[in-house]
Amino acid sequence: MKTQEYIDLEERLGAHNYHPLDVVIERGEGVWVWDVDGHKYLDMLAAYGAVNQGHCHPKIVATMLEQAPKLALTSRAFRNDQLPGFYQTLTEMVGYDKVLPMNTGAEAVETAIKAARKWAYEVKGVAPDQAEILVFTENFHGRTTTIVSFSSDEQTKASFGPYPAGFRVVPYGDAEAVTAAMNPNVAAIMIEPIQGEGGIIVPPDGFLRHLRALCDEHNALFIADEIQSGLGRTGRLLAVEHEGVRPDIVILGKALSGGMYPVSAIVADDAVMNVFKPGDHGSTYGGNPLGTKVAVTALEVLRDEKLVENSDELGRYALERLQALDTPNIKEVRGRGLWIGVELNPEAGGARRFCEALMKRGLLCKETHTHTIRLAPPLTITREELDWALEHIEAVLADVPVAAAVG
């Protein structure tokens, strides 16, 4: 079939809960993907960071092919020989006592919420059903009914109530507002160290340190959702490292398996993780031998190929080039590492038209929040490949709509 035939079939048979660009990808290698008509594209989205290690990394593929014929799933009713190695690799890499594995990012967020609430009742001494978790405007932690209940995006939230209680939304980056919101029932503050879906929003310097100090002062947990920002995306293994803070719970997903298999987890020290007892929480697929073996290799690739360092070096270079652009289309360019948001002025006509123009030039990226182009290539990208991408991005961003030019 050709591109339009695939699109027509998907539109007819699938729920319309996404608005993808009209490219149908059939193959990927490194930073490159090919569509069903044979056109080649540089992927500047990296599956929202899930393929930090590049598409179909040969070492990760080899691991999957090695493990899949041996043992894929036992459930957690039995032990398997791959899970302990995953625990050891991940705890040593991030520096926490324990891991609780799940599958998707949203599941890991739900796990962190349950951990914080149980800790609040059993350790902190909050009265039953009174625990509160502080979250932030423009947050994106997933799409389960619990998580959308504290979203400030009306489309994400509307028509999915009634919504569970126990969350308070405060302005992102507003230290005074968070300080005012603290009270004895606060179990945790949960934050994206840099907001991805919000448009690559970097908080003010010192904000994360302020949250850490507040949690220490009020005996609350600091939860960092590093599903998108973690594992090298911002030029550090974890984005919180930019401010030198250590959360009580870190939520991981996406690149944890290099895009080859759904694997997520929370990591925490014994003081938090020991609140879980057999039967409190679980997942049939969480911690399965196929996923955990793949995840170990994915983490080794990040470390051995120095992808975190590459993200830092090339991210600084890309940000400097894009911030130097002089065009009325751009309102602001911001980011850290190979995670950059180009926010456009409203007069530019929306970010999607720029993404569609880039697609025609062989470069794939995606808009977020109408006016922001998100740039997040696989961390395996080379300087030469990045230069090629930036040349096209610079050319497209210089294109001023007729209406804007006349006005």
Secondary structure, DSSP 4 states (H G I P E B T S, - for coil): --HHHHHHHHHHHS-------S--EEEEEBTEEEETTS-EEEESSHHHHTTTT-BT-HHHHHHHHHHTTT-----TTS--SSHHHHHHHHHHHHT-SEEEEESSHHHHHHHHHHHHHHHIIIII-PPTT--EEEEETT-----SHHHHTT-S-HHHHTTS-SPPS-EEEE-TT-HHHHHHH--TTEEEEEE-SSBTTTTSBPPPTTHHHHHHHHHHHHT-EEEEE-TTTTTTTTSSSSGGGGGT---SEEEE-GGGGTTSS--EEEEE-HHHHTT--TTSS--SSTT-HHHHHHHHHHHHHHHHTTHHHHHHHHHHHHHHHHHT---TTEEEEEESSS-EEEEEPGGG--HHHHHHHHHHTTEE-EEETTTEEEE---TT--HHHHHHHHHHHHHHHT---HHHHH-
